[in-house]
Amino acid sequence: MDRQEAIEKLKVIVKPYVKNEEALNNLTEDTDFINDLNINSANLVDVILDVEEVFDIEIDADSMEKMRDVKSAIAVIEEKLAL
């Protein structure tokens, strides 16, 4: 899976939790889940659970803490898929 494909999958995952549709439409690797997309911290946990399910990976607490923006989320996903 290439990076753009992973970003597109991530976009589908976060869509139900996004409060800022315009930011979602302009999603880039620099998009921050909380500040740009206005996803609250409780929903961020749901996003991470959905990421685990869609990508068939397990995300530990340390990795979860890193997943604040699209770039870091993709990095964690790629790291877990490589194991």
Sequence and secondary structure as in RCSB ss.txt:
>XXXX:A:sequence
MDRQEAIEKLKVIVKPYVKNEEALNNLTEDTDFINDLNINSANLVDVILDVEEVFDIEIDADSMEKMRDVKSAIA
VIEEKLAL
>XXXX:A:secstr
  HHHHHHHHHHHHGGG S HHHHHT  TT BTTTTT   HHHHHHHHHHHHHHHT    HHHHHH SBHHHHHH
HHHHHHH 
